Amino acid sequence: MRKIFVFVGNKIRSAIDFFYPPFKPYMSVQFFRYGVTGGANLLFDWVVYFLIFNYVLQKQMLNLGIITMSSHIATFALKFPVVFFSGFLLQKYVTFTLSELRGHVQLYRYLVVVLINLIINYAGLKLLVEIFNIYPSVSNIIVSTFTVFISYAFQNHYTFKAAKPNDNENSKQILHK
């Protein structure tokens, strides 16, 4: 399965890199890839949210017996696992390919970052929908756009952290001093 993910990731990365040259003076290739894959996953998120909210839940509350969830929060809960795994796979196999961290470590760290974003999303949806009366799909777009910037910083410096090329040299120099 890993070979398939690597193969598909290489193909997606090649397609994204084809469009990179005009952006080269303005951003790194990694940031460009993050923008494209993150943007694609964000659009996927919005579509899945819209479809679940309008066609699966039909804008109705979700009664689970013990608890009844509002439709916008239930939609968020239902779309979460799908978007979580699509985002992780895109980041791991397309954007942050230089990380030498083991996959399970990356997945755990990705989950931590996503949980931080989940809290922000939950609070943002509650605020925008229930306090400011903004339509749920529009609120989801606003909140998820905000979390994209937070996510990039964490993914780059924590989840998929790559060893710097001179880290081994620096550690050797420190040991010899």
N, CA, C and O of each residue as an XYZ file, in Angstrom:
708
protein
N       0.822     -1.190      0.000
C       0.000      0.000      0.000
C       0.869      1.258      0.000
O       0.561      2.244     -0.670
N       1.965      1.203      0.767
C       2.869      2.355      0.837
C       3.414      2.698     -0.545
O       3.536      3.873     -0.892
N       3.741      1.674     -1.337
C       4.276      1.902     -2.676
C       3.269      2.647     -3.547
O       3.642      3.494     -4.358
N       2.005      2.326     -3.372
C       0.953      3.010     -4.130
C       0.893      4.476     -3.718
O       0.812      5.362     -4.569
N       0.933      4.735     -2.394
C       0.901      6.119     -1.906
C       2.103      6.914     -2.415
O       1.966      8.074     -2.804
N       3.280      6.286     -2.410
C       4.490      6.954     -2.901
C       4.354      7.242     -4.391
O       4.669      8.343     -4.843
N       3.886      6.260     -5.153
C       3.723      6.435     -6.597
C       2.739      7.566     -6.900
O       3.039      8.460     -7.691
N       1.574      7.522     -6.274
C       0.553      8.557     -6.503
C       1.066      9.914     -6.024
O       0.857     10.931     -6.685
N       1.737      9.926     -4.873
C       2.309     11.166     -4.355
C       3.305     11.780     -5.320
O       3.314     12.996     -5.516
N       4.147     10.950     -5.926
C       5.115     11.438     -6.915
C       4.415     12.033     -8.133
O       4.837     13.063     -8.659
N       3.354     11.387     -8.571
C       2.615     11.889     -9.739
C       1.946     13.238     -9.413
O       2.002     14.174    -10.211
N       1.325     13.320     -8.248
C       0.680     14.576     -7.843
C       1.730     15.673     -7.700
O       1.522     16.795     -8.162
N       2.863     15.351     -7.059
C       3.933     16.328     -6.864
C       4.470     16.816     -8.208
O       4.725     18.009     -8.372
N       4.642     15.916     -9.163
C       5.115     16.310    -10.501
C       4.131     17.259    -11.175
O       4.533     18.241    -11.800
N       2.847     16.962    -11.044
C       1.826     17.837    -11.638
C       1.841     19.222    -10.980
O       1.739     20.239    -11.666
N       1.967     19.255     -9.654
C       2.013     20.536     -8.938
C       3.273     21.304     -9.315
O       3.219     22.508     -9.569
N       4.408     20.609     -9.353
C       5.689     21.256     -9.657
C       5.722     21.847    -11.057
O       6.463     22.798    -11.308
N       4.932     21.301    -11.971
C       4.848     21.842    -13.328
C       4.408     23.306    -13.299
O       4.856     24.109    -14.117
N       3.526     23.652    -12.350
C       2.987     25.012    -12.263
C       3.792     25.921    -11.333
O       3.444     27.088    -11.155
N       4.856     25.398    -10.745
C       5.634     26.152     -9.762
C       6.513     27.275    -10.324
O       6.602     28.319     -9.676
N       7.168     27.135    -11.481
C       8.151     28.137    -11.922
C       7.736     29.612    -11.809
O       8.562     30.414    -11.374
N       6.522     30.018    -12.169
C       6.197     31.441    -12.029
C       6.166     31.924    -10.565
O       6.283     33.120    -10.297
N       6.009     30.988     -9.635
C       5.916     31.345     -8.220
C       7.265     31.259     -7.510
O       7.388     31.662     -6.353
N       8.283     30.729     -8.207
C       9.596     30.499     -7.603
C      10.198     31.736     -6.940
O      10.784     31.610     -5.865
N      10.080     32.929     -7.534
C      10.663     34.101     -6.872
C       9.950     34.492     -5.565
O      10.494     35.252     -4.764
N       8.757     33.980     -5.361
C       7.939     34.431     -4.236
C       7.814     33.438     -3.088
O       7.495     33.832     -1.965
N       8.060     32.153     -3.353
C       7.876     31.155     -2.295
C       8.664     29.896     -2.600
O       9.036     29.627     -3.742
N       8.908     29.129     -1.539
C       9.614     27.851     -1.704
C       8.683     26.838     -2.374
O       7.461     26.989     -2.353
N       9.275     25.819     -2.959
C       8.476     24.781     -3.600
C       7.620     24.057     -2.563
O       6.495     23.655     -2.857
N       8.154     23.889     -1.347
C       7.381     23.223     -0.301
C       6.145     24.038      0.070
O       5.060     23.481      0.233
N       6.303     25.342      0.202
C       5.157     26.183      0.540
C       4.131     26.168     -0.590
O       2.926     26.170     -0.339
N       4.608     26.153     -1.830
C       3.711     26.073     -2.985
C       2.933     24.760     -2.972
O       1.720     24.741     -3.181
N       3.650     23.660     -2.723
C       2.982     22.352     -2.651
C       1.955     22.330     -1.521
O       0.850     21.814     -1.683
N       2.333     22.896     -0.378
C       1.404     22.951      0.748
C       0.150     23.739      0.367
O      -0.971     23.340      0.682
N       0.359     24.851     -0.310
C      -0.783     25.663     -0.737
C      -1.715     24.917     -1.665
O      -2.936     24.985     -1.523
N      -1.140     24.210     -2.609
C      -1.964     23.475     -3.582
C      -2.662     22.283     -2.921
O      -3.873     22.112     -3.057
N      -1.886     21.459     -2.204
C      -2.504     20.274     -1.586
C      -3.458     20.675     -0.464
O      -4.539     20.104     -0.317
N      -3.042     21.662      0.320
C      -3.930     22.144      1.382
C      -5.192     22.761      0.812
O      -6.287     22.550      1.333
N      -5.034     23.527     -0.265
C      -6.199     24.119     -0.917
C      -7.132     23.068     -1.492
O      -8.353     23.179     -1.385
N      -6.543     22.046     -2.105
C      -7.359     20.953     -2.656
C      -8.103     20.222     -1.539
O      -9.285     19.907     -1.675
N      -7.407     19.956     -0.441
C      -8.051     19.266      0.677
C      -9.107     20.150      1.340
O     -10.133     19.659      1.810
N      -8.846     21.446      1.374
C      -9.821     22.382      1.929
C     -11.087     22.426      1.064
O     -12.200     22.430      1.590
N     -10.915     22.460     -0.246
C     -12.082     22.414     -1.144
C     -12.837     21.093     -0.971
O     -14.068     21.068     -0.964
N     -12.096     20.014     -0.836
C     -12.699     18.707     -0.584
C     -13.493     18.747      0.720
O     -14.614     18.241      0.785
N     -12.912     19.346      1.752
C     -13.574     19.521      3.052
C     -14.901     20.263      2.880
O     -15.934     19.827      3.389
N     -14.866     21.377      2.164
C     -16.070     22.185      1.973
C     -17.157     21.423      1.230
O     -18.335     21.511      1.575
N     -16.753     20.673      0.204
C     -17.726     19.893     -0.568
C     -18.337     18.792      0.300
O     -19.552     18.598      0.299
N     -17.494     18.077      1.038
C     -17.999     17.012      1.906
C     -18.928     17.591      2.967
O     -19.983     17.020      3.245
N     -18.542     18.728      3.564
C     -19.382     19.390      4.569
C     -20.743     19.751      3.977
O     -21.784     19.471      4.571
N     -20.720     20.374      2.801
C     -21.965     20.793      2.132
C     -22.863     19.597      1.837
O     -24.068     19.645      2.083
N     -22.274     18.521      1.308
C     -23.059     17.343      0.951
C     -23.665     16.672      2.185
O     -24.837     16.294      2.176
N     -22.878     16.526      3.230
C     -23.399     15.890      4.447
C     -24.485     16.767      5.072
O     -25.551     16.277      5.445
N     -24.205     18.069      5.182
C     -25.158     18.988      5.817
C     -26.488     19.016      5.062
O     -27.556     18.942      5.668
N     -26.412     19.122      3.744
C     -27.631     19.297      2.948
C     -28.320     18.001      2.540
O     -29.548     17.958      2.471
N     -27.553     16.941      2.267
C     -28.156     15.736      1.713
C     -28.178     14.539      2.664
O     -29.098     13.724      2.603
N     -27.190     14.424      3.529
C     -27.188     13.306      4.469
C     -28.048     13.659      5.678
O     -28.982     12.932      6.019
N     -27.730     14.775      6.322
C     -28.497     15.189      7.506
C     -29.720     16.036      7.148
O     -30.612     16.233      7.973
N     -29.752     16.524      5.934
C     -30.848     17.357      5.448
C     -31.148     18.506      6.417
O     -32.306     18.821      6.692
N     -30.081     19.119      6.925
C     -30.146     20.286      7.819
C     -30.862     19.990      9.137
O     -31.292     20.909      9.834
N     -30.987     18.712      9.473
C     -31.698     18.313     10.686
C     -30.711     17.977     11.801
O     -29.565     17.604     11.547
N     -31.181     18.119     13.043
C     -30.382     17.735     14.200
C     -30.150     16.226     14.128
O     -30.941     15.496     13.531
N     -29.055     15.765     14.744
C     -28.730     14.347     14.750
C     -28.938     13.817     16.167
O     -28.202     14.164     17.090
N     -29.960     12.965     16.320
C     -30.282     12.405     17.628
C     -29.558     11.077     17.779
O     -29.825     10.121     17.051
N     -28.627     11.031     18.748
C     -27.840      9.825     18.988
C     -28.332      9.049     20.205
O     -27.646      8.145     20.683
N     -29.494      9.390     20.701
C     -30.032      8.721     21.882
C     -29.649      9.447     23.156
O     -30.502      9.999     23.851
N     -28.360      9.441     23.457
C     -27.879     10.095     24.684
C     -27.755     11.602     24.491
O     -27.944     12.378     25.428
N     -27.438     11.999     23.280
C     -27.200     13.407     22.970
C     -27.787     13.721     21.601
O     -27.833     12.868     20.715
N     -28.223     14.932     21.450
C     -28.671     15.409     20.144
C     -27.703     16.497     19.701
O     -27.475     17.480     20.407
N     -27.136     16.295     18.506
C     -26.159     17.255     17.980
C     -26.831     18.163     16.967
O     -27.661     17.726     16.170
N     -26.450     19.455     17.011
C     -26.951     20.369     15.993
C     -26.400     19.923     14.639
O     -25.345     19.293     14.568
N     -27.109     20.249     13.581
C     -26.736     19.749     12.256
C     -25.350     20.216     11.823
O     -24.608     19.456     11.202
N     -24.997     21.447     12.142
C     -23.689     21.945     11.694
C     -22.538     21.275     12.448
O     -21.473     21.066     11.866
N     -22.721     20.938     13.714
C     -21.681     20.260     14.480
C     -21.644     18.770     14.114
O     -20.565     18.184     14.017
N     -22.799     18.163     13.912
C     -22.844     16.756     13.492
C     -22.175     16.592     12.125
O     -21.454     15.621     11.894
N     -22.415     17.531     11.236
C     -21.778     17.493      9.921
C     -20.270     17.544     10.071
O     -19.539     16.788      9.432
N     -19.818     18.447     10.925
C     -18.389     18.573     11.171
C     -17.806     17.252     11.689
O     -16.738     16.831     11.245
N     -18.495     16.609     12.615
C     -18.026     15.337     13.194
C     -17.991     14.230     12.142
O     -17.082     13.400     12.149
N     -18.966     14.211     11.246
C     -19.027     13.163     10.230
C     -17.967     13.325      9.138
O     -17.435     12.335      8.635
N     -17.668     14.547      8.780
C     -16.698     14.761      7.700
C     -15.264     14.686      8.206
O     -14.340     14.517      7.411
N     -15.065     14.810      9.505
C     -13.728     14.875     10.084
C     -12.811     13.709      9.714
O     -11.705     13.960      9.233
N     -13.208     12.444      9.911
C     -12.270     11.346      9.605
C     -11.850     11.289      8.140
O     -10.704     10.967      7.830
N     -12.766     11.596      7.257
C     -12.471     11.549      5.823
C     -11.423     12.593      5.462
O     -10.435     12.295      4.791
N     -11.652     13.810      5.914
C     -10.746     14.913      5.594
C      -9.419     14.757      6.344
O      -8.370     15.153      5.835
N      -9.460     14.185      7.541
C      -8.235     13.949      8.316
C      -7.262     13.070      7.534
O      -6.094     13.425      7.371
N      -7.741     11.927      7.052
C      -6.854     11.003      6.358
C      -6.438     11.502      4.978
O      -5.303     11.274      4.561
N      -7.323     12.169      4.271
C      -6.921     12.712      2.968
C      -5.854     13.787      3.159
O      -4.898     13.852      2.386
N      -6.007     14.619      4.167
C      -5.015     15.655      4.444
C      -3.672     15.075      4.855
O      -2.629     15.527      4.383
N      -3.690     14.078      5.730
C      -2.441     13.452      6.176
C      -1.689     12.835      4.998
O      -0.485     13.041      4.848
N      -2.394     12.087      4.175
C      -1.742     11.429      3.042
C      -1.160     12.435      2.058
O      -0.062     12.231      1.541
N      -1.884     13.517      1.796
C      -1.353     14.551      0.893
C      -0.107     15.211      1.471
O       0.876     15.427      0.763
N      -0.155     15.531      2.763
C       0.999     16.193      3.377
C       2.208     15.261      3.444
O       3.332     15.677      3.165
N       1.978     14.020      3.808
C       3.076     13.061      3.960
C       3.722     12.691      2.621
O       4.948     12.634      2.518
N       2.903     12.440      1.599
C       3.430     11.904      0.351
C       3.602     12.932     -0.764
O       4.168     12.619     -1.812
N       3.118     14.161     -0.547
C       3.258     15.179     -1.590
C       4.062     16.384     -1.087
O       5.000     16.818     -1.755
N       3.713     16.913      0.053
C       4.302     18.171      0.511
C       5.574     17.996      1.326
O       6.622     18.524      0.957
N       5.496     17.268      2.419
C       6.606     17.166      3.369
C       7.316     15.814      3.225
O       7.314     15.001      4.150
N       7.911     15.590      2.079
C       8.509     14.285      1.775
C       9.916     14.119      2.345
O      10.459     13.015      2.309
N      10.516     15.179      2.865
C      11.878     15.086      3.372
C      11.955     14.678      4.840
O      13.046     14.445      5.362
N      10.835     14.592      5.492
C      10.834     14.221      6.899
C      11.301     12.781      7.066
O      10.867     11.881      6.347
N      12.192     12.585      8.028
C      12.689     11.244      8.298
C      11.991     10.613      9.499
O      12.353      9.516      9.925
N      10.990     11.305     10.044
C      10.230     10.750     11.159
C       9.429      9.547     10.673
O       8.984      9.511      9.526
N       9.252      8.580     11.537
C       8.474      7.384     11.188
C       7.008      7.774     10.998
O       6.523      8.733     11.598
N       6.322      7.021     10.162
C       4.932      7.315      9.820
C       4.013      7.417     11.015
O       3.164      8.308     11.061
N       4.158      6.517     11.997
C       3.265      6.554     13.156
C       3.517      7.806     14.011
O       2.589      8.330     14.628
N       4.755      8.280     14.046
C       5.066      9.524     14.767
C       4.423     10.701     14.037
O       3.817     11.574     14.657
N       4.565     10.712     12.709
C       3.946     11.770     11.915
C       2.432     11.765     12.096
O       1.819     12.820     12.257
N       1.831     10.576     12.070
C       0.381     10.475     12.214
C      -0.060     11.002     13.574
O      -1.041     11.740     13.666
N       0.661     10.625     14.632
C       0.335     11.108     15.974
C       0.461     12.632     16.046
O      -0.428     13.306     16.567
N       1.558     13.170     15.526
C       1.765     14.626     15.554
C       0.714     15.336     14.698
O       0.211     16.398     15.065
N       0.397     14.740     13.571
C      -0.635     15.313     12.705
C      -1.966     15.360     13.462
O      -2.707     16.340     13.375
N      -2.256     14.290     14.202
C      -3.479     14.250     14.993
C      -3.489     15.357     16.047
O      -4.519     15.997     16.256
N      -2.357     15.588     16.711
C      -2.275     16.656     17.713
C      -2.590     18.009     17.076
O      -3.372     18.789     17.620
N      -1.983     18.283     15.929
C      -2.228     19.554     15.235
C      -3.677     19.642     14.788
O      -4.302     20.696     14.899
N      -4.205     18.554     14.292
C      -5.596     18.549     13.852
C      -6.537     18.765     15.039
O      -7.550     19.450     14.901
N      -6.221     18.198     16.190
C      -7.055     18.410     17.380
C      -7.053     19.876     17.812
O      -8.080     20.406     18.235
N      -5.899     20.523     17.702
C      -5.844     21.969     17.980
C      -6.763     22.693     16.998
O      -7.542     23.562     17.389
N      -6.664     22.329     15.729
C      -7.537     22.934     14.716
C      -9.003     22.581     14.947
O      -9.893     23.389     14.681
N      -9.248     21.372     15.441
C     -10.612     20.943     15.738
C     -11.249     21.848     16.802
O     -12.402     22.261     16.680
N     -10.477     22.137     17.831
C     -10.975     23.029     18.894
C     -11.272     24.412     18.321
O     -12.301     25.014     18.627
N     -10.366     24.901     17.495
C     -10.582     26.206     16.860
C     -11.815     26.157     15.963
O     -12.635     27.075     15.977
N     -11.947     25.077     15.177
C     -13.116     24.924     14.296
C     -14.413     24.862     15.089
O     -15.388     25.531     14.746
N     -14.425     24.067     16.141
C     -15.634     23.924     16.955
C     -16.044     25.272     17.548
O     -17.195     25.692     17.433
N     -15.087     25.935     18.180
C     -15.381     27.228     18.795
C     -15.806     28.255     17.741
O     -16.721     29.048     17.958
N     -15.118     28.219     16.597
C     -15.455     29.153     15.523
C     -16.850     28.923     14.963
O     -17.594     29.876     14.731
N     -17.211     27.641     14.743
C     -18.555     27.339     14.242
C     -19.626     27.739     15.249
O     -20.649     28.318     14.883
N     -19.386     27.426     16.517
C     -20.355     27.805     17.557
C     -20.539     29.325     17.559
O     -21.664     29.821     17.606
N     -19.434     30.048     17.510
C     -19.475     31.509     17.552
C     -20.179     32.084     16.321
O     -21.111     32.879     16.443
N     -19.724     31.675     15.138
C     -20.256     32.260     13.911
C     -21.702     31.857     13.632
O     -22.499     32.682     13.185
N     -22.047     30.594     13.892
C     -23.404     30.127     13.593
C     -24.388     30.550     14.686
O     -25.450     31.101     14.398
N     -24.024     30.289     15.928
C     -24.992     30.473     17.015
C     -25.009     31.884     17.601
O     -26.032     32.302     18.143
N     -23.927     32.615     17.509
C     -23.891     33.976     18.047
C     -24.123     35.001     16.931
O     -24.953     35.900     17.071
N     -23.384     34.861     15.822
C     -23.473     35.834     14.737
C     -24.465     35.435     13.646
O     -24.665     36.186     12.691
N     -25.092     34.254     13.778
C     -26.113     33.783     12.840
C     -25.652     33.757     11.377
O     -26.410     34.106     10.472
N     -24.419     33.345     11.164
C     -23.886     33.200      9.810
C     -24.199     31.771      9.362
O     -24.089     30.836     10.155
N     -24.583     31.602      8.115
C     -24.952     30.306      7.563
C     -23.823     29.295      7.816
O     -22.653     29.640      7.654
N     -24.149     28.055      8.209
C     -23.126     27.074      8.577
C     -22.045     26.801      7.528
O     -20.869     26.722      7.884
N     -22.398     26.657      6.265
C     -21.380     26.387      5.244
C     -20.421     27.566      5.091
O     -19.218     27.371      4.916
N     -20.946     28.772      5.156
C     -20.109     29.973      5.073
C     -19.219     30.064      6.316
O     -18.038     30.395      6.211
N     -19.779     29.774      7.479
C     -19.003     29.777      8.723
C     -17.868     28.768      8.655
O     -16.754     29.053      9.093
N     -18.143     27.597      8.112
C     -17.116     26.573      7.972
C     -15.975     27.060      7.083
O     -14.808     26.815      7.387
N     -16.296     27.736      6.006
C     -15.274     28.275      5.102
C     -14.415     29.310      5.829
O     -13.190     29.284      5.710
N     -15.025     30.201      6.564
C     -14.293     31.244      7.291
C     -13.341     30.623      8.311
O     -12.159     30.963      8.355
N     -13.858     29.725      9.117
C     -13.051     29.126     10.187
C     -11.934     28.255      9.621
O     -10.801     28.326     10.097
N     -12.230     27.442      8.624
C     -11.203     26.554      8.084
C     -10.111     27.335      7.354
O      -8.958     26.904      7.344
N     -10.444     28.460      6.752
C      -9.435     29.297      6.111
C      -8.451     29.819      7.156
O      -7.242     29.831      6.923
N      -8.962     30.244      8.290
C      -8.120     30.729      9.385
C      -7.171     29.637      9.881
O      -5.997     29.903     10.138
N      -7.673     28.425     10.014
C      -6.849     27.342     10.556
C      -5.764     26.863      9.592
O      -4.807     26.215     10.017
N      -5.898     27.170      8.310
C      -4.881     26.774      7.334
C      -3.521     27.375      7.705
O      -2.500     26.692      7.631
N      -3.508     28.631      8.096
C      -2.249     29.299      8.415
C      -1.610     28.721      9.683
O      -0.391     28.559      9.754
N      -2.422     28.421     10.654
C      -1.927     27.805     11.887
C      -1.357     26.423     11.570
O      -0.292     26.047     12.059
N      -2.074     25.691     10.758
C      -1.682     24.328     10.418
C      -0.333     24.268      9.706
O       0.493     23.413     10.029
N      -0.095     25.161      8.742
C       1.174     25.121      8.010
C       2.365     25.255      8.951
O       3.336     24.507      8.841
N       2.289     26.200      9.867
C       3.402     26.411     10.798
C       3.673     25.148     11.616
O       4.824     24.739     11.766
N       2.627     24.539     12.138
C       2.797     23.314     12.929
C       3.282     22.141     12.084
O       4.163     21.394     12.509
N       2.713     21.975     10.888
C       3.094     20.832     10.048
C       4.564     20.937      9.634
O       5.282     19.937      9.624
N       5.000     22.129      9.299
C       6.363     22.324      8.822
C       7.397     22.167      9.934
O       8.464     21.595      9.708
N       7.097     22.665     11.123
C       8.084     22.691     12.197
C       7.899     21.603     13.248
O       8.740     21.459     14.136
N       6.821     20.840     13.165
C       6.557     19.839     14.192
C       6.223     18.473     13.592
O       6.975     17.515     13.771
N       5.115     18.385     12.891
C       4.632     17.095     12.400
C       5.589     16.432     11.421
O       5.967     15.276     11.608
N       5.980     17.153     10.383
C       6.820     16.593      9.326
C       8.203     17.232      9.331
O       8.820     17.409      8.281
N       8.676     17.573     10.511
C       9.968     18.243     10.647
C      11.062     17.423      9.973
O      11.229     16.232     10.235
N      11.796     18.097      9.100
C      12.899     17.442      8.400
C      14.206     17.866      9.046
O      14.343     18.999      9.507
N      15.150     16.964      9.075
C      16.462     17.302      9.612
C      17.112     18.337      8.711
O      17.055     18.233      7.486
N      17.724     19.329      9.322
C      18.427     20.339      8.531
C      19.714     19.708      8.004
O      20.315     18.874      8.682
N      20.141     20.098      6.801
C      21.320     19.476      6.195
C      22.575     19.564      7.067
O      23.418     18.667      7.023
N      22.707     20.611      7.844
C      23.917     20.769      8.633
C      23.726     20.378     10.096
O      24.596     20.674     10.915
N      22.626     19.726     10.454
C      22.396     19.310     11.835
C      23.491     18.358     12.320
O      23.971     18.496     13.445
N      23.888     17.401     11.491
C      24.920     16.454     11.898
C      26.262     17.151     12.103
O      26.990     16.828     13.042
N      26.594     18.109     11.228
C      27.837     18.856     11.373
C      27.825     19.684     12.648
O      28.816     19.717     13.377
N      26.697     20.361     12.926
C      26.587     21.183     14.124
C      26.721     20.346     15.381
O      27.394     20.759     16.326
N      26.087     19.168     15.414
C      26.169     18.331     16.590
C      27.576     17.795     16.775
O      28.022     17.648     17.913
N      28.302     17.491     15.686
C      29.693     17.050     15.784
C      30.580     18.165     16.322
O      31.461     17.925     17.148
N      30.336     19.408     15.838
C      31.125     20.533     16.314
C      30.894     20.775     17.792
O      31.838     21.077     18.521
N      29.670     20.651     18.244
C      29.357     20.861     19.650
C      30.032     19.788     20.494
O      30.546     20.087     21.571
N      30.038     18.543     20.025
C      30.670     17.459     20.765
C      32.180     17.638     20.875
O      32.766     17.254     21.888
N      32.828     18.214     19.855
C      34.277     18.378     19.869
C      34.743     19.589     20.660
O      35.932     19.702     20.957
N      33.847     20.488     21.005
C      34.238     21.710     21.752
C      34.467     21.453     23.192
O      34.798     22.374     23.939
